[in-house]
Each structure stands twice: as C-alpha cells, then as structure tokens.
C-alpha cells in the first residue's frame, strides 16, 4: 500500500474580475418543492445511516435585532456578474431548494454582487448588521480571498471556494476543485495495485493543470511516473503504451479530447480520469469511446434515482451538467451551513451529501466523490459507493 501524505489545495472553477456596484440585499422566500416521487432501489450502492437523522436540533441563542432587521441566513453570490452569473444562479437555486425542505428554519436573504473581490466584505458586514446568523458565500476565489482577509468573522460562514489559509474563527471552505478528485483517483489507483503512471494530456491550460496535480500527488504517494504524453492530433505515441502489470494511465483532459485519445490506449491498461470526462448517461454514443475509464463524480450525477438524491427537486428545465454540479453544490452548502450553525459538526459529520461524502479537515470541507466506470456507454457507480438512504438532517 502506498502511503499518502500531503494534500493539494485548489480553486473551484472560477477567477474573478469586473466592476463594483452598490450592494442591495433582497429577502427571498424559498420555492415550494414538490414531493419526491417513489425511488427505484439501487443495487450497486452500499447504504449507510446518516447520524444527523437521530440528533435533536440545537437551537442557538439569537442576538437582539436592530429595528427593521430580521434573523436570517445570508447567501452572498455574484448574480450580477456577466462572467459568473449563470454559475451563481445554479448555486442559488440548489441552496433555496434545500432550504424549502426545512420550512421551520431561518429565511434566506440573498446579497447580490457584481464583483465579489470588491463587494464581498461589505456585503458580509451588511448581512451581520441586518440580522444574519449564518452566511454562505462568496462563490469566486477572489471574493473568498477578500472575505478571508477580514479579521475574525463573527458568524458561522461557509465560503463556496477553497483557500489554503489557516483559520481560528468561524470561516469554513467548501468547493468542487478538480484537484480533490485527482487526489482521490491517485489513492484509488494505488490501492488497486498501480505502481507506475503515464499522464496523457492535451496542450490546454486545464489539461496541464490536471496533469500537474496528478503528477505531484502520485509522486508524493511514492508512485513512479513515466514521461508524459501530450496529444496534439497524432496518436502514435499513445499507441506505444505497453501496459505492463502495475502500470496505468491518467487521462488529463475534458470529455471531447478524452474521447479522441481513449481509443488509442490498449484496453488492458487501466485508465483513470476526473469527472470532466463524463457528460451524462443521456449521451450514450459519446460515452462508448471512453470504455472502461475509471472516474469519480457526485451522486447527484451518477445516481439521480437514489432516494437520498431524489428528495431534492431537479431544476426545470434541466441544466447543463456543469450547472447541475453547481446546483448540487448549493444543496450541500445549505445542509453544511445548518450543521455549522447548529454546532453539530461532531455528530452530524461525515455527511452523505449529493456531491459526495463530506467531512471536515480543520476549516476545510473534504469531499469524497463516488467511484464509477464507463460500461457500455453508461457511467456506472461501483460497489462501495456510500450514500445514505435517508438524507434528513
């Protein structure tokens, strides 16, 4: 077994620029969600029990309100941003749908930003003065950095991006960085007996980012690296991979490029990739080109008919898969914020979230995604994936 130490820290998907506008909070009433339809039994999942289901809800003491203020949960998002507005809307929708399933909890107020780098700290202070008892957001890395630069934050706060910064206050970090998936894949491959890895990538910035992340964690874990292969249209170098016992390939590419490269890798060579290779099971013909690729993704994507996922309504009309993942981030952000606000971290975590198994490592939320494999054009969750049959908190 290869020993693992050292973790990578990364950004979510975004970086930020733009101009500032005057912040205006808007109270939002969570939408009413239809009851979830009966769920099909999922034979490939090992069901667990969510500890928070059995916990009494702790009711925090509420500070006195200023005149005209209301106790609430604040959600800070760049909804006015031309660059990040769509992503922010997806997170907002998921957050509010999760809130709608807890009608007795605090109302959610939305604090809208254009440029979080300039507005996040001011919006946070406005939320505190307006009666917020907990805060989710900002979303962008620059917005989170601006908020983290503030002195000790007084409220339970869940930033929706990751920073490598130690905290002694109530600021926590939660996001979907691809590097966390890379780490999980490297550990998975090592546990499966892989000793030597070849990174196959393209010349895009994103592909280089994945390749660098994998190379770092693979070597930190004691694995050996072969010279990487950069695919630029000529597959001849990929065809030279021999696939000796203990050798594997890390495919560092988005779905469209991965589909071009995978057919040139011998089928007896284990291939691993991040969730970016998966575009959804509705695209079966596209997925055939990725036969037997091992990857990780969230239960929200892989097991839409599992009871723990079905309890949360889907967006209508359906969102693109990238936006669905951010919608799921919003769902789990609300659930995690409830855990932080009620001081239930010792008993309610790990949390079987719709984005994966969630745990706290200091002030950072660690996400363990579901293991899956491409089979006959379908992304199939593998045995051993953990998801609670009852997601009630």
Beta strands, then each sheet from edge to edge (+ up, - down):
strand 1: 24-28
strand 2: 45-48
strand 3: 72-77
strand 4: 108-112
strand 5: 132-136
strand 6: 156-159
strand 7: 171-173
strand 8: 196-201
strand 9: 224-225
strand 10: 229-230
strand 11: 247-252
strand 12: 270-273
strand 13: 294-297
strand 14: 351-353
strand 15: 356-361
strand 16: 364-368
strand 17: 370-375
strand 18: 378-381
strand 19: 385-388
sheet 1: 1+ 4- 3- 5- 6- 7-
sheet 2: 2+ 19+
sheet 3: 9+ 8+ 10+
sheet 4: 9+ 8+ 11+ 12+ 13+ 17- 18+
sheet 5: 14+ 15- 16+
end
